[in-house]
Amino acid sequence: MLAYDSLCINSNINYSNYCTMSKIRIPLEAILPESLKKSIYEYVELFRKGVSLTQNKVYTHTVEIGFLELDDIIIYVDNTMFEIICQEVSSYFDVSLTELFTPSMERFYCEKRQLIQTFALKYTKLTSQEIARRTNRKTHAAVLNAQKVVNNLVATEASFARDYNEIEKKIKFHIIND
């Protein structure tokens, strides 16, 4: 139902009123540009006047601009999640982050760094280029290669797969409890 007389435009909307654990409802009127809202109202008014003139009756209309609904959203800050991943890998292997992010190509450090890069790709929305920058690598290709290497190691080495699964459990624990 269109309604012009009872517009409820409120630009000071508290979004927390529309959030649940698995759904976010954002009022479209809060995100539509003013010029578009004005055009909608003008169109509805012209329509109302046109109908009123042709039928010799006065009509009132309500314009209800709906909601944008997003389901099953997991909201977390990528910086925090990246730090959690780094901390979990670092503490699991008892190695400092400074050591992990050195340019060293020793297998010991490479595998740990590749784990961080793989988990960052999986659990954050950071780009591979951004993950490369944060792990002291030159290009995004290093991160994509890390993902390939980790997947191969998980499939072929039982001890590496066990370490991977243990770290992943700890990361998932943070996602669920934060």
N, C-alpha and C positions, 0 to 999 in steps of 0.2 A: 504494500500500500504506500503510495506517495503522499507525503504531507508537507506542506510548505509553512503552515502557520505555527507548527510546534517544533521548530528546528532546535536541535540540542547540540550545538557546536560548542565544544569546550576544549581549548588548546592546553589547558593545565590538567592533563589527565595523569593520574598516578598509575603507572603500568603495573605496579605490584598488585593492584586490585584484580588484574586479569590473568595472573600467573597461577598455575597449579604445578604439581610435580611433573606432569607429562604433557601439558598443553599450555600454550600461550595464546591469548586473545588480544590482538592489537586493534583498537578502533581505527578504521580507515580514515575517519575525519581528522585524526591526529597526525596522519602522515601524508594526506593529500595536500598539494599546494593550494594556497588561497585562491589563485586564479581559476583552478579547476573546480573548486567548491562553488565559487561564484557563478561559473558557467552552468553548473548543474542546477543551482537554485533559479537562475534566470530562465533556463529552459523549462523547468517545472512551472514557473510563474506564467510564462507564455502559453504553455499547454493548458494551465488552469483557466486563463483568460479566454483562450480559444474555445474550450469546451463550454465555458459559461456563456459566451456569446452565441454559439450555435444552438444551445439547448435552452436559452433564456432562464438559466438557473445559476445560482452562485455555489461554487464548489470550494471546499478547503482541502488542501493536500498536506501530507506530512512527508518530508524527505527523510528517509532513514538510510544513512550510509552505514553499511554493515561493518563486520569485523574481518580481519585477516586472522585465520586460525592456523597455528602450527602445532602439529602433534608429535609426541615422542621426542622431545628436545632434551639433549644433555648439554647443559651450559657449564662451561668451565673456562678459565682463563688459560690460554695456551702457554703464556710465560710460566705460570705456576706449574702446569702439567709438565712442561719441558724440564723444569727444575726438579720436580718429583722423580721423573724418569732418570735424570742424571744422578740424583742422590741415591736412588734404589740400586742402580748398577754399580755405582761407586762403593756403596756400603756392602753390597753382596760380595764383591771381590776384594774388599778392603784396599782400595786404591784411591788416591786423591784425584779429583777432577783435573787438577793441574797436570798430573802425569798423563791422564787419559787424553787430554786435548793437546799434547805436544805433537810436533810433526813426526814423531817416531813411527817407523813402519814395522816395528817388532810385532810378531803375531799376537803376543799377549795383549798389547795395547790396542792393536787394530780390532781384534774381536770384541773387546769391551766397547770401543767407540762405535763399531758397527751395530752392536746391540742397542746402544742409545739412539742411533740414527733410525734403526728399524722401528723401535717402539715409538719414537717421535713421529714417524710417518703414520703409524697406526693409531696413535691416541691423541694427536693434536691436529690442528688445521694449518700448521705451518707448512710452507712450501718446501720442496726439497732444497731449493737454493738457500732459503733461510736456515734450514737445519744444517746445511753444509757450513754456512757462515758461523753458526753458533758452535759447531764442533771443530772449528779451525781447519776446514777443508776448503779447497779452491772452487769446486763446481758442484752443481746438483748431481752430476753423474756419479760422484763418489757415494752419495747417499743412495742412489738407485742401485749401484753395485753392492753396497752394504746390505741392502735388503735381499738381494739375490744370494749373496754369500751366506747370510744368516739362515735363510730358508734351506739352503743346501746343507749347512752344518746341522741344523735341527733334524733334517731327514736322515743324515748319515752317522752322526756321532751322538750316542746315547747320553754321555755326560754333558755335552753342550745342550742337548734338548732338555735335560733335567734342569740345568741352570736357567735356560730360557723360560721354562714353565714356572719355576719358582719366582723369578723376577716379575714375570707377567702377573702372577697372582698378587704380588705386593702392589703393583701398579693399579690393578683392578680394584683392590681394596681401597685405594685412595679415591678412585672415581666414585665408588659406591658410597663412601663415608664422608665425602666433602660436599 
